[in-house]
Amino acid sequence: MPAHILVAGGGIGGLAVALALSRQRHRADVFEQAAAFGEIGAGVQLGPNATRRLQQLDLGSGLAAIAARPDALAVHSAEGGSELARMPLGDAMQQRYGAPYFCVHRADLHGLLLDAVRARGTGTLVTAAHITQVETSDDLVCLSSADARAWEGEAVVGADGLWSMVRQELDSASAAQPPRVTGHTAWRAMAEQARLPAALRRRQVDVWLGPRLHAVAYPVRGGDWLNVVVIAESAPAGDARDWDQAGSIAALKQAMGRSCAGLQALLDAMPGWRAWSLGDRAPLSGAADMAHERIALVGDAAHPMVPYLAQGAGMAIEDAVALADALGDGSAADVPAAFARYAEARWARNAQVQARARRNGEIFHATGAMRLGRDMAMRLLGAKLLDQPWLYGG
Ligand SMILES: Cc1cc2nc3c(=O)[nH]c(=O)nc-3n(C[C@H](O)[C@H](O)[C@H](O)COP(=O)(O)OP(=O)(O)OC[C@H]3O[C@@H](n4cnc5c(N)ncnc54)[C@H](O)[C@@H]3O)c2cc1C
């Protein structure tokens, strides 16, 4: 008999795990607190490690239709504007890793996953279900919502993001600890490229590194739209849990300080700035941080990270495929052992990515002598420094 699994959270991780489980014939019901399934207006870069998994879920052609395939990744100085390093993406990534490097709009990726889950039709999708309680017995689990509804199943997957409540059910020292509020803020904006001056349109990923800040710009939606994110070490006044706070170009420029004319022109041209506070957790310290008996975590619920390696969604997608592989066509009785195998297979890689993301933040935002050393290394080593075979090949 296939297992009946309750997934708390219908973001990219929750939908990816529901899809992966349904492909193994399990029933996965998804419970999302928002009134409708959706994603904020921001971009996501997907390395070959993530696109390879999406291809395994039969989303390869759908993904190619919504994505932009950038030609290259170029790193610049935010103050002077000069190019420090460049790595070809496009065909080079496909040849090297057997899968593409894509940039997508979050809502497009989320919509692709949602359509695929709906098309399988093996579970229910419940909105306006803010899960507040998880109860477990030997072979059953029960989720309860804030409005006093309850659902029973044979296992729970917590895909409820940075502020996960499901993780409190783990048998691990970190389970009850809140995430760290980093004090770093991401400002983001999106625009149709046709509405921007020709000099500001892009077919590549551009990164600018400055003291205590960095900025990233890349195309999405087949290259028709441009996504820009600036991350600075300054907290907005709003709620740390709110991913979608009003932002302004004036507040952004105040947080940034001095930057080159090219970057200033791009930021000035972008409409509708929004802001969100960044949180993370210390790298996972063992399998117990990812699963316990009939409860498993995927994505940010398990291993939230600063976005300085552009891999949070990638790791959520990797988790989803690994969790479904661990359960295979097993039954409800196999769930505890399968979840234990899943956690054992995933925790060390996720911890490595979390640690590397934090380290990248120190390098990207470096000041003084460290910054000079970084720039020199980038100029000398270029693509060798930017490529990540351990990550993209995994
Ligand atoms: C500025 C920035 C840039 C980024 N860039 C990249 C990138 O380029 N590439 C990349 O791979 N990653 C990137 N990331 C990381 C990526 O966004 C996250 O890792 C990813 O969205 C995590 O997905 P998730 O499904 O685990 O969690 P979430 O996206 O947080 O989804 C959790 C879902 O659960 C729901 N939920 C929460 N609590 C409950 C509850 N109690 N009951 C019911 N539902 C609940 C939420 O409403 C939400 O829908 C970036 C992040 C930031 C902040």
The ligand as an SDF file (V2000), in Angstrom:
LIG
                    3D

 53 58  0  0  0  0  0  0  0  0999 V2000
   17.1750   37.3060   -1.5990 C   0  0  0  0  0  0  0  0  0  0  0  0
   17.0940   35.8300   -1.8230 C   0  0  0  0  0  0  0  0  0  0  0  0
   17.5530   35.2960   -3.0070 C   0  0  0  0  0  0  0  0  0  0  0  0
   17.5340   33.9240   -3.2060 C   0  0  0  0  0  0  0  0  0  0  0  0
   18.0340   33.4230   -4.3720 N   0  0  0  0  0  0  0  0  0  0  0  0
   18.0550   32.0820   -4.5640 C   0  0  0  0  0  0  0  0  0  0  0  0
   18.5780   31.5490   -5.7730 C   0  0  0  0  0  0  0  0  0  0  0  0
   19.0120   32.2780   -6.6720 O   0  0  0  0  0  0  0  0  0  0  0  0
   18.5940   30.1930   -5.9190 N   0  0  0  0  0  0  0  0  0  0  0  0
   18.1090   29.3410   -4.9510 C   0  0  0  0  0  0  0  0  0  0  0  0
   18.1380   28.1180   -5.1460 O   0  0  0  0  0  0  0  0  0  0  0  0
   17.5950   29.8400   -3.8050 N   0  0  0  0  0  0  0  0  0  0  0  0
   17.5570   31.1790   -3.5860 C   0  0  0  0  0  0  0  0  0  0  0  0
   17.0390   31.6690   -2.4310 N   0  0  0  0  0  0  0  0  0  0  0  0
   16.5500   30.7280   -1.4000 C   0  0  0  0  0  0  0  0  0  0  0  0
   15.1470   30.2450   -1.6750 C   0  0  0  0  0  0  0  0  0  0  0  0
   14.2920   31.3380   -1.8740 O   0  0  0  0  0  0  0  0  0  0  0  0
   14.6180   29.4170   -0.5170 C   0  0  0  0  0  0  0  0  0  0  0  0
   15.6090   28.5430   -0.0560 O   0  0  0  0  0  0  0  0  0  0  0  0
   13.4050   28.6090   -0.9670 C   0  0  0  0  0  0  0  0  0  0  0  0
   12.3560   29.4800   -1.3360 O   0  0  0  0  0  0  0  0  0  0  0  0
   12.9440   27.6890    0.1580 C   0  0  0  0  0  0  0  0  0  0  0  0
   11.7550   27.0420   -0.2370 O   0  0  0  0  0  0  0  0  0  0  0  0
   10.8830   26.2990    0.8530 P   0  0  0  0  0  0  0  0  0  0  0  0
    9.7170   25.7350    0.1120 O   0  0  0  0  0  0  0  0  0  0  0  0
   11.7200   25.3930    1.6620 O   0  0  0  0  0  0  0  0  0  0  0  0
   10.4120   27.4420    1.8530 O   0  0  0  0  0  0  0  0  0  0  0  0
    9.4640   28.6960    1.5760 P   0  0  0  0  0  0  0  0  0  0  0  0
    9.6670   29.2480    0.2240 O   0  0  0  0  0  0  0  0  0  0  0  0
    9.6430   29.6020    2.7550 O   0  0  0  0  0  0  0  0  0  0  0  0
    7.9930   28.0760    1.6250 O   0  0  0  0  0  0  0  0  0  0  0  0
    7.3840   27.7330    2.8350 C   0  0  0  0  0  0  0  0  0  0  0  0
    5.8780   27.6680    2.5990 C   0  0  0  0  0  0  0  0  0  0  0  0
    5.2560   27.1820    3.7760 O   0  0  0  0  0  0  0  0  0  0  0  0
    4.1840   28.0050    4.1150 C   0  0  0  0  0  0  0  0  0  0  0  0
    4.0380   27.9170    5.5860 N   0  0  0  0  0  0  0  0  0  0  0  0
    4.8760   28.4080    6.5330 C   0  0  0  0  0  0  0  0  0  0  0  0
    4.4280   28.1020    7.7690 N   0  0  0  0  0  0  0  0  0  0  0  0
    3.2930   27.3840    7.5830 C   0  0  0  0  0  0  0  0  0  0  0  0
    2.3710   26.7860    8.4830 C   0  0  0  0  0  0  0  0  0  0  0  0
    2.5470   26.8450    9.8090 N   0  0  0  0  0  0  0  0  0  0  0  0
    1.3020   26.1210    7.9580 N   0  0  0  0  0  0  0  0  0  0  0  0
    1.1060   26.0540    6.6130 C   0  0  0  0  0  0  0  0  0  0  0  0
    1.9370   26.6200    5.7210 N   0  0  0  0  0  0  0  0  0  0  0  0
    3.0370   27.2630    6.1930 C   0  0  0  0  0  0  0  0  0  0  0  0
    4.5660   29.3850    3.6290 C   0  0  0  0  0  0  0  0  0  0  0  0
    3.4470   30.2220    3.4310 O   0  0  0  0  0  0  0  0  0  0  0  0
    5.2750   29.0500    2.3190 C   0  0  0  0  0  0  0  0  0  0  0  0
    4.3760   28.9310    1.2390 O   0  0  0  0  0  0  0  0  0  0  0  0
   17.0260   33.0520   -2.2090 C   0  0  0  0  0  0  0  0  0  0  0  0
   16.5230   33.5890   -1.0290 C   0  0  0  0  0  0  0  0  0  0  0  0
   16.5560   34.9530   -0.8310 C   0  0  0  0  0  0  0  0  0  0  0  0
   16.0330   35.5010    0.4710 C   0  0  0  0  0  0  0  0  0  0  0  0
  1  2  1  0
  2  3  1  0
  2 52  2  0
  3  4  2  0
  4  5  1  0
  4 50  1  0
  5  6  2  0
  6  7  1  0
  6 13  1  0
  7  8  2  0
  7  9  1  0
  9 10  1  0
 10 11  2  0
 10 12  1  0
 12 13  2  0
 13 14  1  0
 14 15  1  0
 14 50  1  0
 15 16  1  0
 16 17  1  0
 16 18  1  0
 18 19  1  0
 18 20  1  0
 20 21  1  0
 20 22  1  0
 22 23  1  0
 23 24  1  0
 24 25  2  0
 24 26  1  0
 24 27  1  0
 27 28  1  0
 28 29  2  0
 28 30  1  0
 28 31  1  0
 31 32  1  0
 32 33  1  0
 33 34  1  0
 33 48  1  0
 34 35  1  0
 35 36  1  0
 35 46  1  0
 36 37  1  0
 36 45  1  0
 37 38  2  0
 38 39  1  0
 39 40  1  0
 39 45  2  0
 40 41  1  0
 40 42  2  0
 42 43  1  0
 43 44  2  0
 44 45  1  0
 46 47  1  0
 46 48  1  0
 48 49  1  0
 50 51  2  0
 51 52  1  0
 52 53  1  0
M  END
$$$$
